[in-house]
C-alpha cells in the first residue's frame, strides 16, 4: 500500500509552508521511507525537523529521520536522532 501512497503523494503540488503543509510532507516522507527511497526521505525529513516547533509537535519526523539515517548506514547520527526522540518523548517509547 505504501507504493500506492507514494505514487499519489508525489503527484500533488508542493504543499503550503504551514503546519498542515508540513503534515503532508511528513506523510510523503513516510511513504519515501516505506518504499526505501531513503535519500529522498532524508532531505524531506531534515527540512521538517529544522522547524523546531513542528518537530516538537510531530515527533514522528525525528523518529523517521533516525531510522532513515540508520538505513543509509549513518549509524551514529541515526542513533543520536533516535535517542533524541526517546529523550524528548519518553511517553512514546515502549517500556521494558
Protein Blocks (a to p, Z undefined) as FASTA:
>chain_A
ZZmmmmmmmmpccddddfklmmmmmmmmmmmmmnopaklmmmmmmmmmmmmmlmmmmmml
mmmmmmmmmmnopamlmmmmmmmmmmmmmmlpccZZ
